[in-house]
Amino acid sequence: MSDMQDEQVLLEVKELRKHFPIRKGFLQRVVGQVRAVDGIDFSVNRGETFGLVGESGCGKTTASRCIVRALQPSDGEVHFRTDDGAMVDIANLSRDELQPLRRQMQMIFQDPFSSLNPRMTLFDIIGEPLLVNGVTNRQERIDRVEELLGLVGLRPEFLQRFPHAFSGGQRQRIGIARALALSPSLVVADEPVSALDVSVQAQILNLMLELQNRLGLTYLFVAHDLSVVKHICDRVAVMYVGRVVETAETKELFESPKHPYTEALLSAVPQPDPRMRSQRIILEGEVADPSNPPSGCYFHPRCRYAEDVCREETPVLEEISPGHAVSCHRAHELQLTGTLDAQISPAAHP
């Protein structure tokens, strides 16, 4: 990687792991580990939206919380470029060392109802990060909160209202305003539209894109809805049972997936044209147990392309073309179907 490319990297995750102990018995002895995140690698460039996708339970939310240190990683490195240009491994910083960096990394949560304190006004909710970080002048906080409300499309006179007075979409706008209060360089969005109506989802996504262009934000966007990912993300990493199985630019991933799991996910994306019918790939079996994963490739019990090598050897994430990496023994030989390929056929009409 060249020096100029190095300068563009805002976040670099290396071999990140988060294991939760399984305890049993009266003495609560540790009898196993749940490998929620099991050694993932990716990087996020300044100014881009990087998607982290997968089905429920794959570890994407746990990974995002480890990255902002809401959870302490079990192992691995999370290098973050600070405002002064230095790369710091935040995974191994102490609480006191991490405190000055908190304002540079903020999070938008999934549920706009439970993530806002119902006993606090909008001024208190959005202004709290400012107060915690030393803005003690009340008028300064009022001015900044009014500015933030304008940024997210809410009126300044809402300042003294409580969250119950707002709809789900408006509450998520409040959550976005709170995340932007300290002018962060990285915003981790944990499924920010999954709890909203479809029409409201589009409004929030368009708002996030507008704010990114205006403020130069970088997003780590966690999602399970690939139609949302296609709309907002520049690059995507696909996770399965705690591991990244494929990373690529969004357009290339949708047109030419290289991992069977990605192909199955893409086949489930609804088609907007009612005259078109997708050939849905139904995966057999259950998702692997992260406390007792199968040998070899974790996906092999559900994979229709699996061979003996898949059951015996663990594949590594390797780059098969510029910017496109995949963890599959058969990536070079399989011809998989994307959303823009022949899996879509005209629906039959009587």
N, C-alpha and C positions, 0 to 999 in steps of 0.2 A: 504494500500500500504506500503511495507517495505521500510526501509531507502535506501537500494540499488536501489530499483525501483524508489524511489524519485529522486535519484541522476541522473538517466537516463533521466528524463523528462526535455526537453529543453524549451518547450512551453506548457502552460496550459491555455486554454480559458474557461471562466466560464460565462454563462448567457450573452454573448456578444450581444448587440443590436445596430442597427443603423437605426434611423427613420428620414426620410426627411419630412419637413413640406410642406403641400399643402396650397398655399396662393391664395386668390381671392379678387377681388374688388380693388377699387382705393386706399384703405388704406393697401392693401396686408395683410389682416387679415388671421391668420392660421385657416383653416376650417377642417383640417384632417392631417393624417400622413401616409406616405408610409413606411410600415414595411419591409425595404429591408433585414435587418438581425434581427431576432426576437427571441433572446435568445438561442444561440447555445453553446454547450459544447463539447470540445475534447482536447486531449493532443497529443503532438508530442515528441517522444523519440529521444535522441541524435543519430545521424548517420543514421536515417531512412528516407524514403520518404513517406510522408503522403499525400494522395490524397483527394482533396475536389471536388466532382463532382455533376453535375446536369445540367438540360437544361438551356438555356439562360434565364436570368431574375430571377434565383432562389436566387441570393444574394451572390454567391461564390466569385466573384471579389470584391464586397463591403466588405465582411468579411476579405479578404486578405489585403485590403488596410487599414482597421481598425487595423489589427494586427501589421502592420509596422508603424502605425500612419500617413499614408498619408491622412487618414480621421480620424476625432475625433469621437470615439464611443459615442453613446447616453447614454449607460449604460453598466455595466458588467466589467469583469476583464480580463486582458491579462498578465499572469505571464510569464516572460522570465528569463532564467538562464543566468546571465552575465558571463564574462570570469573569474571572481573571485569566481564563484560558488554560488553567492547570487541570490535568486528569487525576481524579481522586477515587480511590477504591472505597466507596461508601459502605460496602458490605462488612468491612472490618473496622469501621470507626466506632469510637465510644459515643455514648449519648451526648456528652458535652461537645465532642468534636463535630458531631453531626448537626447540632443545633443551628449553626450559621448557614448550613446548606439547605435547611428545610424550606426556606422561602423560595428557593430556586426550583423546587420540585413540588407540585401540587397534584391533587387527585379529585376527579369528578366521580361520584359514586353512582351505583346502579339504581337504587331506589330513591326517588326524589321525595318520598313521603317520610321514610324513617331516617334519612340522612340530615334532616333539618330539625332542630330543637323546637317543639311546638310552643315552648314558653318564652322564646326569644323573638324580638321583632327583626325585620329585615336589616335595620341598622346594626343591631347587635350581632346577627349572624354573619353578615358580610364584613362588618368592621372588627370582629374579634381577631382575625389574623393580624390586622394592623396594630391593634392594642397590644397583643402578645409580642409583637416585634418592635415595640418602642414608640409607636405613634400615639402619644398620650393626649395630644390636643384634640378635644372633642370636635371643634369646628373643622379641623383638617380631616378627621375621619368622616364627618358628614359630607364634606365636599367630595372626598374620594369615593364614598359609597354611592352618592348621586351620579358621579361620573360612570361608575361600573354598572349601575342600573340602566343608564342610557345606552351603554355598550351592548347590553344583552336584550335591549328592546322593552324595558320596563320603565314606568314613569317614576320620577323622583318623589312624587307625593305618596308613593307606596312605602316610604321609609319606615313608618311607625306601625305598619300592619304586621300581623302574625301569619305564619305559613298556611294555616287552615283556610285563609281567605283566597288562596290561589289554586289554580288547576295544576294537574301533573306537569304539563309542559312549562307553565310559569315557574313552578318549583324547581324544575331542572335548570331553568335560566338563572334562578337565584343561586343554585349550586355552582353553576359555571362562573357567575360573578364572584362568589367566594373564592373559587380556585384562582381567579385572576387578580385578586386583591393585592398580592405582593409582587406582581409582574414576573411570574416564573418563566424559566426558559423551557422546562419540560412539564407537560401536563399528561398525567396518566388517567385515561378515561375508561372506567370499568363498566362496560356495557351500558353507556349513558342513555340509550334510547330504548332498551329492551322492555321497560315497564310502561312505555308510552303508546298511545294510539298511532297507527301508521301515518296518518296525516300530520300529526304532531312530530313524529320522528323526523320527517323530511325538514320541517322547520328548524329543529334543533341541529340537525346535521349541517344544514346550510348556514346556520348561525356560527357553528364551530369552524367551518371553512372560511367564512368571512372574517372571523376574529383571527384565524391563523394568518391570513393575508395581511390584515391590518397591523397585527402585533408581532408577527414573525415567530409564532409559537411552533413548538415541536410536540406532536402527540404520539403517545403509545396507546393505541386503541384496542381494547380487549372486547371481543365480540364472538357470538356464535352464529349470527345471521350473516351469511356470505353476500346477500344482496346489499346489505348496509356497507360491508367491507368494500365491495366493488365500487361503491359510490364515493367513499371518502379516503381510502388508503392508497398510498403510493407503492408500498411493499408489504408483503404478508408472510408471516411464519405460521405454519399449521402444527398444532400440538396434538399428541395422542398419548395418554397415560404418562404424563409428566415429561415427555420428550418432544423435541422439535423434529418432525419428520420431513418437512419441506419448507424452503424459503425461496421467494422469487418476487419480481415485480408483479403487481396486481394483474395487469393485462396478460402477461405471459402465464401466470398461474391459472387464470380462468380459461385461456385458450389451449394451453398445453401442459396439463398436470403430469407429474412424473411419479407420484406415489399413489398406490391404489386407494388409500384412505382419502386423499384429496379428491380423487375422481368420484368416490362415493358421496362426499360432502357436496360437491358441485352438482351432482345429479339430483340433489334434493332442493336446489334453488328453484322457486316457482318461476314460471315463464309468464311474462306480462301479456303475451298474445294468446287469447283463448283458442285460436285455431291451431296452436302448436301444442304438441304433447311430448313431455320428456320421458325418457326411458329410465325410471328410477332404479338405482342399484340398492337392493335390500341386503344389508350386511347380516350374515348369520351369526348366531352365538351372542355372547355377552361381552361388554367392555372388560378388558383385563383388570384384575384386582391389583391395585397399586401396592398392596401389602404383600402380595405373592404373585408377581408378574411371571408370565411364561418365559421359557428359555428362548434364546435367539431374538428374532424380531418380535416385539410386543404385539404387533398387529397380525401375526401369521395365523392364529386360530380363526380369524374372521376374513382372511384374504383369499380370494378366489384364484389368485396367481401364485400362491405359496408353493415352494419346493422344499426339498430336504435341507438345503443350505439355510433357508429362512428359519427353520426350526432349531438349527444347531448353532448358528453364528449370529452375533449381534451386529447389525449393519452400522456403519459410521456415516455421519452427515458429510457428504463430499460434494464439491462443486462440479456439476456436469456441463455447465455452460456459464458464461459470465453473468454473475448475479443470481444464478439459479442453483441451489444446493438441495440434495435429497438424500434421505436415509433409507435406501432400498437396494437389495442385492441385484434386482432385475431392472433397475431404472434405465439402463442403456438399451434394453431390448424390448421393453413393453411399449405398445402404442395405445396410450390411454385417451379417453374422450373428455374434452372440456365442454363448457357451456355453449360455446359458439360453433361446435362441431356437429357431426351427424347424429348425435344423440337426440336432437330435436327433429321430429318429423311431423308433417301436417296431420292434424287430427282427422279421423274418418268421419264423414258426414253421410247420413242415410239419404 
